[in-house]
């Protein structure tokens, strides 16, 4: 090769290098896919996730969910991350009997990359939560949780940076600021939950400054979707921040697959019934497009179940099977949560001879299918270790208590309607006694509720304003079990499904 040819070749090579560099700087390089898989509100559903109402097919549970996760990882082997959006442990005998240890062991084995802090992670107190965090092989995130003195607790992190196949993914976490209202208040009395919008951008900017390629929010905050419009606190969070590539949420147990403020958002049902999937197409500088979906997880169509997870679940189930499979009664037809609220409040009232029983509909976690009602079913209906509390309330105090959250109240011994659009303090209407008679506005009532509501949980206020407050050792689940067994001596539990716990909206 002559000198002229060598010079020409070097010049051409130099030109190509410059062109390639310019293409990269302009963001025109080869696109790469980054896949974010997620689940939320698993609630210890190691064995199953229940029955899908429309199809009547079994769905959810650990084996079905992890089998799908494995399939997605095989389809996208290089840049796939697995994320947990909180409320992981509380909800079944297979998890609760071990204070969540079995559920955390499952996700250690599967390889979760990061988790958001859920409100129900506090249900067994901070000491137990710290023990579970020590067990985790992945970080627990919540940038908006602080000690009362302003320090961040040493068992939770604001953010983490994950790296896979040369991609650095920043993950910023948030807990729901509702946590003090939706877990036992005394369990979080030493903590402060800041609305994430107040601090989110500062945390995001800090993580971005550490040289991440992509950044996402992982939070136990929810949304709803009808049909293509997203609403809720997760949407408000999306509109309050910039430089975010994806948001994974939870808490509302809803199916959300869409976007807000140009940011892809996913919430994947609950109990392993859905797998969130966000695929980000990244060109080296920015995300050019995103695909968002919630994949339904039906457990009756598994061609090749994940053998190791199925074996692990069976080993845990065998430990609780003598308890969980004990049959208490039979349901002649499906009992939804509203019908079961009748059972729960009637049982509470009978257990202490109260005039009125009050519970929160959010404390009842599942419906019951027609057929045998087992101890395990009852546990999943009432997974919390709440106990009965009684107090004597004057009629005005009782009215104020119900008025604080009429839409969440389920009662026995009273009937009322409410106007949801009325001003606070004026929503309660047509208050009557259980037989439909006029409510006596001059007398005191012995009222029973659970310790969660007594402490102001779910936004109920005023119970402790009563007199003769008595904290019993009677667990709600135990009194409901006794009531079911006593009322179903022939084995069949009869419930008037038309009665709506005395509560009706005036709409």
N, C-alpha and C positions, 0 to 999 in steps of 0.2 A: 504494500500500500504506500502511495507516494505521500509527501508532506501535505499537499493540498487536500487529499482525501482524509487524512487524520485530523486536520484542522476542521474540516467540514463536519466530521463525525462528532468531534468534541462540542462544536457549536450546537449541533442538533440535540445532543444529549443534554446540554445545559438548558436549551430552550424547553425541552420536555420536562425537566425538573421544575423549572419556573412555572410552566403551565400546570403541572400537577399540584404544586404548592398553592397557586392561585385558585384552583378548583376546590382545594380543601378549605382555604380561607373563605371562599364564597359559599361554603356549605354544600357543594355539589359532589361530595365524595360518595363512596358506596354506602347505601343505607344499610343499617343493621337493625334487627328486631330485638326488642327487650320485652320480655313477657313477665307480667306481674300477676301471679295467682294469689287468691285470697279467700279466706273464710272468716266468718264472724259469728259471735253468739253461739258457739258450739255447745256450751252448757253441759259438758260432760257426756255428750251423746255417743258414748263408745259403742253401744249395742245397736241402736236404731234411732231414726228421727221421726217416727210416726207414719201416718197415712196421708197422702196427698188428697185433699178433699174432693177435687173434681174427678180425678181418674181413679181414686181409691187404690192407688199403687203405693207400696212401701217406698219410703225415700229417706235419705240421710243416713247418719251413723258413720262410724269411723272407717269401716272396711270399704264401703261404697265410695266415700269421699277420697280416701287415700288411693284407691284403685284409679280414680279419675286423675288425681294429681300425678300419679306415676305415668299415666298415658300422656298427659300434657308435657311432662318433663322429657319423655322420649321423643315427642314431636318437636320440642324446642329445647334441645339438650345444652345449649351453650350459655344463654343469657336469660335464665328463668329464676325468678325469686318467689319465695313462698312467705306470705304475710298473714298474720292473725290480728283481726281488729277488735279483740277483747271479749270479755265475759266467756271465758274458756272453760272453767272448771265446775261451776255450781249447777246442779240440776238433776243428777241421777244417782241411784245407789252405787253404781260402779265407780263413780267419781267421788261423791260426797262421803262415802264410808271411809275413804282414804284421804280426805281433806284435799282432794285435787291431785294427789301425787300420781295417780294412774294416768290422768289426762296429760299432765306435763311430760311424763315418761313417753307417752305416745308421740307427742310432737317433737320431743328430742330425737326419737328414732326416725321420724319422717324427715326431719331437717327443716324446721321453721327457721326463717332468717331473722325475723323481728316480730314483736307483738305490741299492740297498744294496750294500755291499762283500762280495763272495764270496771264499771261500778260494782259488779258482783264479785270481783276479785277481793273485795273487802269483807265479804259476808262472814268469814271466820276470824276477822280481826287482822291487824297489821302484822302481828308476830307470825301467824300462819302464812300470810302473804310473803313476808320476808323469807320464810323457809322455802316456799315454792319458787321464788325468784332465785335463791341460791341453787335450786335444782335445775333451773333453766340453762340450756346451752345456747341461748339466744337472748338479746337484750329486750327488756320491757321498757316501753317509751311513754312518756307523758310530760311534755314541756311546761304544761300549765298547772302542775301540782307542786305545792310548796308547803314547808313547815310554817307554823304561825310566825316564826321569827324571820321568814323570807328565804331561808335556805331550801334548796331542793333536796328531798330525801335521798339517802345514799343507796337505796334499793331501786331507784328508777332513773332513767336517763332522758334527756330532752330529745336527743337524736342519735343516729348512728350512720355510718357510711359502710355500705356493702359493696364488695367488688367481685365481679365475675367476668371472665373472658375479656379483661381489659376495660370493662365498663364500671365506673364508680357511680353508685346510686346513693344519694343522700335521702334518708328517711327521717322525717320529723313527726313526732307522736303527740297526740292530745287525748286526754280523758274528757268525758262529758262533764261540763260544769254543773250538771244536775246531780252529780254523785251524792252530795250530802242529803238530797231529798229522796234518792232511790236506792239507798242502802241504809242499814241501821246507822242513824246519825252519830251515836256514840263511838262507832268504829272509825269514824273519820274526823273526830272532834279536834284532833291535833294537826289537821291539814287544812289548807286553803286551795280552792279550785278556781283559778282565774279564767274568765271567758277567753277562749283562745284568740279571738280577734285582737285582743289588746297586745299580745306579745308575739303572734305568729310571724309577722314579717321580720322582726329582729332575729328570731331563731333561724328563719329561712336564709336571711342574708349571711348569717354567721356560718351556716353549713355550706352555702354557695362559695364563700370565701376560701373554703378548704379544698377547692378544686374538684368538685363533683361534676360529672357529665350530665346527670339527670337528677331531679329532686321530686320527691313525692311526700304527701301527707298520709299518715296511717293513724286513724283515730277511732275512738269509740263514740262517734257522733253520727246521727242518722239523717235520713231523708225519705221522702215518698215520691212516687212517680205515677202520674195519671194523665194520659197514657204516655205522652212524650215530655210532659212538663214536670220538672223536678222542683220540689219544695222542701223546706225544713232548714234546720240549723247548719247542715252540711253545705247547703247551697249558699247560705249567708257567709260561711267561712270561705268558700271558693271566691266569692266576690270581694272579699276583704284582703286578698293576698295577690302577689304577682310572682312570676318566675317559678311557678309550680307546674309540673308536667303531668301529675295524676293524683287523685285522691281516693283512698280506700276507707270506707266507713263501716259502722255497725250500729248497735244499740236498738234500732227500730224494728229489727227482724223482718225487714221489707226486701223486696226485689227491686234494685235500682241499677240500671245500666244506661247511662246517658252522659250529659256534660252540662256544666254551668260555668259561665265566664270563660268559655273556651277550654276548660279543663275536664278531661274524662273522669267520671265518678262511677264507683261501683259499691253496692251493698248487696251481699249474697245470702239473703234469707236468714236462716238460723239452723242450728243442730245438724250441720253438714248437709242440708237439703239443696245447697247451691254452691258452686265454685265460681268466684269472681275471676274474670280474665280481662286484663287490659294489655293490649299489644301496642307498644310504642315503636314507631318507625323513626329512627334517629340517623341523621346524615353526618354526624360528627360535630355539628354545631347546635342543632335544634331538632325538635320533634316535628316532622313534616305532616304526620297524620297518626291517628290512634283508632284502634278497634276496641270496643267495649262490649262485654257480654256477661251474663250470669248463666252458667251451664247447670241445668237441673240434674240432681244426683238421685236417680232411682236405683234402689238396691235389688230389684227383681230382674235386672237385665245385665248383671255382671257376667261377662264371658270368662274372665280369668281374674277372680278376686285376689287381692294382695295377700298372699299366704301368710307372711310374717305378721301382718297386722291382724288378720283373722285369728291367728293362733294366740296372739297377745290378748285380744278382746275375749276370746273364749276362756283364757286362763283367769282373767279378772272376773268374768261373769260367773265362773264356777264358784268363786269365793262368796258371792252374795246370792247365788241361786236359791239356797234354802229359804232365805227371807223373801227375795223378790218374787218368787213364783207362788207364794202362798195365796190361795184364792179366798177373798173376803165375801164376795157376792157376785151376782151377774147383772149386767145391764141389758134390758130387753131391746134397747135401741141405742144409737149413738147419743151421748150426752155432751153438749157443747159447754163452754165455760160458763155461760149464763145460767144454764140449768144446774151445773155443779156449784155455782155460787149459792143457790138455794140450799143445797146439802150442807155446805160449809157454814153458812151463817146460822141455819137451824141447829146444827150440831153445837156450835159455839154457845148459842143462847141456852140450849138445854143443859149443857155441861155445868153452868154456874147459876141457872135459874134467873137469867137476866130478862129484863123487859125488851131490850133492843140489842141486836148484834150488828156490828159493822166490820166489814172487811174491804180490802182494795182489790179490784178486779185484776190488777197487774200482778198480784200475788198468786194467782191461779194460772198455771203455766201450760196446760194442755187440755184437750178434750179426751173423752174416753170412748172407745169404740164399743159396739154391741158385743156382748160376750162376757167372759170372766173379768172381774175387777180384782187385780192382784195387789199385793203390798207394793210391788214395784210401780204399778200404775198410780197408786195413791201418792207414792213418793215423788213421781214426776209431776203430778198435779200440784203438790205442796212440797217443794224441795227445801224450803227454808225452815230453820229451826225456831220459828217464832212461837212465842207463848202467849197465853191469854192474860189480859189486864182488864180489871173492872173499875168503874167509878160511878158515882151518883152525879148525874147532870140534871140541872133544871131544864125545863123545856126550851127556854131561850138559849141555853148553852148547847143543848143538843141540836137545835136548829142552826146555830152558828157553826158547829162542827160539820154538819152535813153541807152547809152552804159553802164551806171552804173548798170542797172538791166534789160537787154533786155528780159529775160525770164519771168519777172513778169509784163512787160509793156503791156498795152492795150491802143490803140490809135484810134483817129478819125482825119482825115485830112492828114494822112501820111500812107505809107506802107513801111515795111522793112522786111528783113530777117536777121537772125543772125546765127553765127557759135558758138555753145556752147562750143566747144573744143578749140577755139582760145584763144590767150592770152588776158588778160584784156586790153581794149583800141583798140582791133582789131576785136571784135566780130560782130559789126554792119556791115551789107552788104546790098546792093541794096536798098538804101533809095530813095523813090520816093514820089511824092505828091499823094493826094487821087485818082486822075484820072489815075494814072500810069505814069504821066509825070516825067521828070527829076527834082530832088530836087534842088532848087536854093540855092547854097552854099554861096551867097553873101548878102542875105537879113536878116532882123529881122522877127520873127514870134511872134504873140500874142498867148501865150500858157496858157491854163487853166488846173489846177489840183485840188486835194483836199488838205486841210490844213495838213493832215497826211503826204502825199508825199512831200509837200512843205517844211516841217520841217525835211525831210530826212528819213521818215518812209520807211520800207521795203528795206532800203539800197539805195534808190535813192538819188543822190547827184547833186547839181548844180542849182536847180531851183531858189534859192534865189540869185544866181549870176546875174540874169537878172535885167532889169530896169523896172521902173514904177510898182513895185510889189503892188498889190491891194488885200487886204483881204476883201472879200465880206461877206454879211450876208446870202447869198443864200445857203441853205442846198442842198447837192447832192440829197437826197431823194425827196425833193420838186420839183427840176427842172426835175427830171426823171418822177415824177408823171405828171407834166404839159405836158411834151413831149408826154407821152403815151396817155393822154386824147386828146391832139390836133391831134395826128397822127391816132387815132382810133375813128373818129366821128361816124362810123357805128358800133362801138363796137368791131371790130376785129383788133388785133395788128399784122401786117405783118412784119416779120423780116427775112432778108436774112441769114439763118443759115449757108450758105456756106462761108460767109465772116468771117474771123478769126481775126477781129479787126486790120487788116493790119500787123499782126506779124506772121512770119513763121520761124521755125527752118530750117537751111540749111542741117540738117542731112537727 
